[in-house]
């Protein structure tokens, strides 16, 4: 096993395949399920945004979207168990990419979205983005590394008009540089944000950067299982990283699972209209 600088096992190869089968086969034994746990929280904040801001079809930007998993769950009411069966079962191993795409397009046609949403995916993996777009999960894709580069004029136009920004696990690798560039692409508008962040990654620098742009951030008290550790070595390396960062893993990561926390950021509004504390009521 190879490990990245954070101590986590490197899973880069699962994000750059022509279809999602490797992604789901690798993650299934690890119990990866944070998109399923995130689904009701995202659905709630999208509904609240639609109703409070009077936007019929919110535009959601999913940072680190890979194969459009969050979009499939929210637009077509899919579940992670359904997607594991769809891509991870052995009988799918011999199917062509075209056959998989045909089945996914059928899914998109056969299910009326529970709520109208326009999903835009941002990722550095062109292969994953292409699949999600062709399958009909994503409505538009931005193939960019905003950690390293400012958005091009075309990417700026694609990002513009975003109502909500979400992510499920990329923050820590993605930093305030990406989020700042996304916000600045909106002009004077300020999208709402909801990020599921592994506890091993501090959110302080992101929160400070967002505060400078007019945001107030709250952390939801609940913790969310992301996945099992891939090996005892990965667990030991991550626990070392957490210890160095002053994060107590007892009862959580020390028991064999990576855990995430949810951070909600909304533009500060003295009237209270955009007060993120309402999410915890």
C-alpha positions in Angstrom: 0.0 0.0 0.0 1.1 3.5 -0.8 0.3 6.4 1.7 -0.1 10.1 1.0 1.5 12.8 3.1 -1.5 12.8 5.5 -1.0 9.2 6.3 -4.1 8.0 4.4 -3.8 5.2 1.9 -3.5 6.5 -1.6 -6.6 5.8 -3.6 -5.9 8.1 -6.5 -6.3 5.3 -9.1 -10.0 4.8 -8.4 -10.8 8.4 -9.5 -9.2 8.3 -12.9 -11.0 5.2 -14.4 -13.3 5.4 -17.5 -16.3 4.3 -15.3 -17.1 4.0 -11.6 -16.6 0.2 -11.2 -13.1 0.3 -9.6 -14.3 3.1 -7.3 -17.1 1.1 -5.9 -15.2 -2.2 -5.7 -12.4 -0.7 -3.8 -14.6 1.3 -1.4 -17.2 -1.3 -0.7 -15.1 -3.5 1.6 -14.2 -0.3 3.5 -17.8 0.6 4.2 -17.5 4.0 2.5 -20.9 5.7 3.0 -20.6 9.4 3.8 -22.5 10.5 0.7 -25.5 8.6 2.1 -25.2 10.2 5.5 -24.8 13.6 3.8 -27.8 13.2 1.6 -30.5 14.3 4.1 -28.4 17.3 5.2 -27.8 18.4 1.6 -31.5 17.9 0.7 -32.5 20.0 3.7 -30.2 22.9 3.0 -31.2 22.9 -0.8 -34.9 23.0 0.2 -34.2 25.8 2.7 -32.3 27.8 0.1 -35.0 27.3 -2.5 -37.7 28.5 -0.2 -35.8 31.4 1.6 -34.1 32.7 -1.5 -37.0 32.0 -3.9 -34.9 30.1 -6.4 -36.9 27.4 -8.2 -33.9 25.4 -9.5 -30.8 25.9 -7.3 -27.4 25.5 -8.9 -25.3 23.2 -6.7 -21.5 23.0 -7.2 -20.1 19.7 -5.9 -16.3 20.1 -5.3 -14.4 16.8 -5.7 -17.5 15.2 -7.3 -15.7 12.3 -8.9 -18.3 10.2 -10.8 -21.3 12.4 -9.7 -22.2 10.3 -6.6 -23.9 13.1 -4.6 -25.8 14.2 -7.7 -27.1 10.7 -8.3 -28.3 10.5 -4.7 -29.9 13.9 -4.6 -31.3 14.2 -8.2 -32.5 10.6 -8.7 -33.0 9.5 -5.1 -30.4 6.7 -5.5 -28.7 5.1 -2.5 -25.2 4.0 -1.9 -26.3 0.4 -1.5 -28.0 0.7 -4.9 -24.9 2.2 -6.5 -22.6 -0.5 -4.9 -24.9 -3.2 -6.5 -25.0 -1.2 -9.7 -21.2 -1.0 -10.2 -19.6 -3.3 -7.7 -21.2 -6.7 -8.4 -19.1 -9.2 -10.2 -21.6 -9.7 -13.0 -20.9 -6.1 -14.0 -17.2 -6.7 -14.5 -17.6 -7.8 -18.1 -19.9 -5.0 -19.2 -18.7 -2.3 -21.5 -18.6 1.3 -20.6 -21.3 2.0 -23.1 -23.6 -0.6 -21.5 -23.1 1.0 -18.1 -23.8 4.4 -19.5 -27.0 3.2 -21.2 -28.3 1.8 -17.8 -27.4 5.0 -16.0 -29.1 7.1 -18.7 -32.1 4.9 -18.2 -32.0 5.6 -14.4 -31.9 9.3 -15.1 -34.9 9.1 -17.5 -37.0 6.8 -15.3 -36.8 8.8 -12.1 -38.3 12.2 -11.6 -36.0 14.2 -9.3 -37.5 14.7 -5.9 -36.4 18.3 -6.2 -35.3 20.2 -9.2 -31.6 20.8 -9.0 -28.9 21.8 -11.4 -25.7 20.0 -10.5 -22.2 21.2 -11.6 -19.2 19.0 -10.8 -15.7 20.3 -10.1 -12.9 17.8 -10.1 -9.3 17.3 -11.4 -10.2 13.9 -12.9 -11.4 14.3 -16.5 -12.4 10.6 -16.7 -14.7 10.8 -13.7 -16.3 14.0 -14.9 -16.8 12.7 -18.4 -18.6 9.6 -17.1 -20.9 11.6 -14.7 -21.8 14.1 -17.5 -22.5 11.3 -20.1 -24.5 9.4 -17.6 -26.8 12.4 -16.9 -25.9 12.7 -13.2 -24.2 16.1 -13.7 -25.5 19.0 -15.8 -22.1 20.6 -16.3 -18.5 19.9 -15.4 -15.5 22.0 -14.5 -12.3 20.1 -15.1 -9.9 22.3 -13.1 -7.3 22.4 -10.3 -8.3 25.6 -8.5 -5.6 24.9 -5.9 -3.0 25.7 -8.4 -4.7 27.9 -11.0 -7.3 30.7 -11.3 -10.3 29.6 -13.3 -10.2 30.3 -17.0 -12.8 32.6 -18.5 -14.9 29.6 -19.5 -14.5 28.0 -16.1 -15.4 31.4 -14.4 -18.6 31.5 -16.4 -19.4 27.9 -15.4 -18.9 28.6 -11.8 -20.8 31.9 -11.8 -24.4 31.7 -10.5 -23.7 29.0 -8.0 -26.3 28.9 -5.2 -24.8 26.2 -3.0 -21.3 24.6 -2.7 -21.0 21.1 -1.2 -18.3 18.5 -0.7 -18.0 15.1 1.0 -14.4 14.5 1.8 -12.2 16.6 -0.4 -11.5 19.5 2.0 -8.1 18.9 3.4 -6.7 18.2 0.0 -8.8 21.1 -1.3 -8.1 24.2 0.7 -9.3 27.8 1.1 -7.6 28.6 -2.2 -10.2 26.7 -4.2 -13.1 27.9 -2.1 -12.0 31.5 -2.4 -11.7 31.2 -6.1 -15.2 29.7 -6.3 -16.6 32.6 -4.2 -14.9 35.3 -6.2 -16.3 33.8 -9.4 -19.7 34.8 -8.1 -19.1 38.6 -8.1 -21.1 40.1 -5.2 -23.2 37.0 -4.7 -22.4 34.6 -1.8 -23.4 30.9 -2.2 -24.3 28.8 0.9 -21.8 26.0 1.7 -21.9 22.6 3.4 -18.7 20.6 3.7 -18.2 17.2 5.2 -14.5 17.3 6.4 -12.5 14.5 8.0 -11.7 15.2 11.6 -8.0 14.7 10.8 -8.1 17.9 8.7 -8.3 21.3 10.5 -11.0 23.7 9.1 -9.6 26.8 10.8 -7.9 28.3 7.8 -10.9 27.7 5.6 -13.2 29.3 8.1 -10.9 32.3 8.4 -10.8 32.8 4.6 -14.6 32.5 4.3 -15.0 35.0 7.2 -13.0 37.5 5.3 -15.4 37.0 2.4 -18.4 37.7 4.6 -19.3 34.2 5.9 -20.2 32.8 9.3 -19.5 29.1 9.8 -20.9 26.7 12.3 -20.0 23.0 13.0 -22.7 20.5 13.4 -22.1 18.5 16.6 -22.7 15.1 15.1 -19.9 13.0 13.6 -20.2 10.9 10.5 -18.4 7.6 9.7 -16.6 8.0 6.4 -14.9 4.6 6.0 -12.9 1.9 7.7 -9.2 2.2 7.7 -7.7 0.2 4.9 -5.0 -1.3 7.1 -3.5 -1.1 10.6 -0.7 0.9 9.2 -3.0 3.5 7.7 -4.8 3.8 11.1 -1.4 4.2 12.9 -0.3 6.9 10.5 -3.6 8.8 10.7 -3.6 8.6 14.5 -0.1 10.0 14.6 -1.2 12.9 12.3 -4.2 13.6 14.5 -2.1 13.5 17.7 0.2 16.0 16.1 -2.7 18.3 15.3 -4.2 18.0 18.8 -7.3 16.0 17.8 -8.4 13.3 20.3 -9.2 10.0 18.4 -10.5 8.1 21.4 -13.8 6.4 20.8 -13.8 7.4 17.1 -10.8 6.9 14.8 -9.1 4.8 17.5 -11.9 2.3 17.0 -11.1 1.7 13.4 -13.1 4.2 11.3 -12.3 7.6 9.8 -14.9 10.2 10.9 -16.1 13.5 9.3 -17.7 16.6 10.6 -20.1 18.9 8.9 -19.4 22.6 8.5 -22.1 25.0 7.4 -21.1 28.4 6.0 -23.5 31.1 5.0 -23.1 34.8 4.2 -23.5 36.9 7.3 -26.7 38.8 7.4 -27.6 41.1 10.3 -31.3 40.3 9.8 -30.6 36.7 10.5 -32.0 35.5 7.1 -28.8 33.6 6.4 -27.9 32.6 9.9 -26.4 29.1 9.7 -27.4 28.3 13.2 -30.9 27.6 11.9 -29.7 24.3 10.5 -29.3 23.0 14.0 -32.8 23.9 15.2 
